[in-house]
Structure formats: structure tokens, C-alpha cells
Amino acid sequence: MSDSHSFNLLHLSDLHFGRVQHDILQSLEDFIEKLLDPPHLVILTGDLTQRARKEQFLEAKVFLEKMPCP
């Protein structure tokens, strides 16, 4: 007998805070919030910021704090 478990992963890449279009970011946030099976883990790859400026990292932090999991 096998025991099946699901593990949901959300992979986001190249968000480039500092050049984000806020309407697109809001659409992404809405999509994540409405997922029927929320992710257990979010993996972020690629460029998080455009120019590695403090305000860009702070903007990314606000976004990442909205994620439903680590």
C-alpha cells in the first residue's frame, strides 16, 4: 500500500523590484491568494531587484511577507 502525499511548490523568478509594474504584481498576488492548493514552499530565483538598492529590497520584503508560506 502506498501513501500518497502532495507537496505544492511555487517558483517565481526575476521579479526585478525597482522595475515592477504594480498592476501585474497585484495580479500575481491575487493569483497566489486564490490557489486551490496553496504552496508549501515558495522558491525565488533570478534577480530579486533591478539595481540592488535598499528601497528595492524593502519593496521585495513587503511582497515576500504576503506569501502564504516560507
TAMO-V483953 format. One line per field, one symbol per residue. ss: DSSP state (H for helix, E for strand, - for the rest). psi: psi as a letter, one per 30 degrees, with the letter a starting at -180 (. if undefined). burial: 1 if it has 24 or more other ideal C-beta (glycine too) atoms within 12 Angstrom, else 0. Layout:
ss: ???
psi: ???
burial: ???
This chain:
ss: --------EEEEE---E----HHHHHHHHHHHH-------EEEEE---E----HHHHHHHHHHHH-----
psi: kkjkkkjkkkjkkhfhkfgkjfeeeeeeeeeeegkejklfkkkklakeleghkefeeeeeeeeeffkgl.
burial: 0000000001010011100100000000100100000000010100011000000000110011001000
